[in-house]
Amino acid sequence: MSNKTMFNLENAIKEWRKKLKKHPNLEPGVIEELEMHLFDKIDSLKSEGLSEEEAFKKASEKIPGAIDALASEFLKAKKKPVIKGTRVSFWMLMPNYYKVALRQIYRQKGYSMINILGLAVGIATTILIMMYVKHELTYDTFHTNSDRIYRLVNMNPTSGQQGIAKVTGPWGLTANENIPEVENVTRFVFFTTPLVQRGENINYEVSGFYADASVFEVFGYEMISGNPETALVNPNSVALTEQVADIYFPNENPVGKALTMNGTEYTVTALLKDIPANTHISFRYLVSMSTLNHPDKDDWIRWNQFYTYLLLAEGVSADVVADKFQQLLPTYIGEEAMPRYKAGMQLISDIHLNSDLFREITPNSNITYVYAFSAIALLILLIACVNFTNLATAKAMNRAREIGIRKSAGALRSTLRAQFLGESIVYTFISSVIAIGLAIAALSLFNQITLQSFTISDLLDVRLVSWVLVLIVLIGILSGSYPAFLLSGFKPIQSLKGQIKLSGSSTVRGGLVIFQFAITTGLILATSVVIQQLNYVQNQDLGFDKEQLVILRIRDNSLREQADTFKEELLRNPAIINASISANFPGGTDYGIPSQPEGIPEDQRPPMRILAVDHEFIDTFGMEVVQGRNFSRNIPTDTFGSVIINQEAAKQLGWENPLNHRIAIEGIDFGPAPVIGVLEDFHFRSFRETIAPIMLFIPTTEWYTYYTIRISPENVEESLAHIQDTWEKFDPVNPFSSIFFDSYYQGLYYQEQSTQNLLNYSTMLAIIISAIGLFGLASFITEKRTKEIGIRKVLGASVKEVVFMMGKQFTKFVAISLLIAIPVAYFGMGKWLESFAYKTNINGVTILITAASVFGIAWISVSYQSIKAALSNPINSLRSE
Amino acid sequence: MISRELKAASSKPMILSILNKGESYGYEIIQKIEQLSGGEWEWSEAMLYPVLHRLDADGLIQSRWAILENRRKRKYYSLTPKGKEALQVEKQRWMKVHNALVRLWGPSPQLSFE
């Protein structure tokens, strides 16, 4: 027996077990198993004669070896199943991907917010613009026979511009009768704004037309009540749209009831649904053509006031019909007149975007605008995508470790690519949902900008929505592929060690920044040019003074016959400066009657615009007579016996000294009358039109249609009140209504205004999104260089020096993008300006301002982050890991 | 003394065959092998237990815990059907080798090499 303390087997085993537990990599149950083995062995050794202590020692000798062998076996076993067993599929990890994507967003709320919001704004803008483009592209496609309806026009340039949209009455009817390919015809003539009355309800109603009875058959307008075949057959029938019916027949069916227009009783024969907005003929009511009683309505030459639409049979070529009609013409108008006429056919859905003839119903739009807006939408979207890509790539560093772990755990590169692409799609999806909300919220603002009236159902149209969905997926893939490709390529060991180098990617990222800035620069330049041109146009010397001119439309003959007295009454008030009565005014309509200047052969006659005026016209408008004299009351032969022409007319007539040359207007038995004066050129219509040759004469009083009154700029209210009082004295029946000339003139520029507005806002958006993107990028890059900044500060660099250093790099980018963008924009805008007869030019100042603003944006974005970094305590920057 | 490689190669058929005769546990298996070799082969714990666990992981043998009267636990192993099949395969392999060698060594004491 030994003298040591009593050997306790239990305690020894306990100690042994404790030691074992510390060993890593032991499967559960191994300790118990070996413990039992120990006991068995100890028993066996004891039976061989060893003491308990000796037995324990011997038995536990070999155990450690076994432990190690077991541990390594366990490790080996752990690695095997990954290769042999199931591959972790993309779909199995989907929940994990969602979690990770959302966690990423949450962790970097600031940057994620920037990214998502930027993308959302870009998508919202694209949706709105696409809605607008769709609207423009689908004009006149809703008619039942849209693909077979053609407008018959006179494509002869001598009639004005490239042709004139109106023809005389017999054109359409003859084409229908004599050309078998023409199935039907319908014509429209402006119905001069009447005074409409029912009971106590009296208003002027605009937008009415005379229309042939065939109009419903040809166009298929939706009729709520009434018979389409008979509605407009009888004279004095009128078809009302809902909006007019609601005024005079609220809550009742107007069909069969009476309505008074200009004192005559009409029968309402049909109720129509309101006409959709996307058509070039927009009307509120139609009067039967049989009501029209103009003496020249069946004349082949004199009264070209008919908008004529032919319905062709299926499969017929429009050119064939045009040719056939051209061959018919000489029979009816004689060979001598032929040089002035050339029949042309315009497909109805082409008119809105491609037709710019003389006397369109309303000024049309242009396909180039559609291209421009589509391009802008695309550009804005691209900027947003570029932002996204830039930011995602810059954040790559932060994900390096995650990528390393995933790869070590067996993720394939394709799986990782799919994961990051999926994340990008999640981002895009969230942005899109926000975008739809933004688009809906911004709809009324958009309407104000584009001068349209879109509704939410326009926005959520099915085709549009499906395009948007396609867009979302495309954006997700587009913006996500580069980062996905980049991130999935990280080597696992290096990423775990934090040694990722992003060398190749900084050139791509740089390229993307340049791209963003180039687009922004281009947009800024384009907008400046548009603004410049529009201002130029507004402020150009019109050749007359358009301020403070009030225009009245004559409703009652008394105002024609008592013109002189009326004018005298008006002038009693000192605030009234001048008053003139005329049949036309600048910017309005004119007479398309042929004139005959003496000594000029017919085929060389310029298309003279004829204005029927009075003695006060030239003074009231503030025009200038540069040769000869004005009309004078003291010379009786001036009335209906003299002519004043403008400088352009003199030029086109080839008369160096036009005075005393004579001009006649045979159609109205006028002249030949001598030219008594030459007027300085003025812009008769939009600046898009070149100045036309104009002649003025004084007609007989029944011609007169308008008063133009110049009032003093002070006491405008008072002047208007006086005019109204005087009106009511002479015409107590018709309600007084007036319009200011300059607001009317403004309306001529509706299309340009709409374009300018849209361009402005798009540019602002592009700038904002660009700036946001750049800001985010600058933040990230600056963050990466916090340590560097900290060190520089410690070494003595000032805040200014640090900011400068950061800014230098971006300056390079901006310089490159300017070099790219400015020439492109210059060229593009040059082309746009060509569509104006009178244009401004793109000068150096504009370009300089553009360049300066782009630099400004870059520097502001970068400075904020750099200053923040530079001002922070270097200790914190250096300490952070 | 049997070489290490031969010991390792024979471990699988050895254990499967022993377990084929009936359920057993680690210490008992070591004892049996000693008996079979007449005391010549002493298998260490480091040799046996890893192989046991490998065979268990491959599904050739299965285990159960038995609780003894003194509240100690003992792990018993037995063959699975898959293990039985594997045993047959091992048997065939081993016999192939054995037969080839026996043919070579033949009745004649001289070995002839061509």
Interface residues (C-beta under 8 A of the other chain):
Chain A: E27 G29 V30 E32 E33 L34 E35 M36 H37 F39 D40 K41 S44 K62 I63 G65 A66 D68 A69 L70 S72 E73 F74 A77
Chain B: Y25 G26 Y27 E28 Q31 S44 E45 A46 M47 L48 Y49 P50 H53 R54 A57 W65 R72 K73 R74 K75
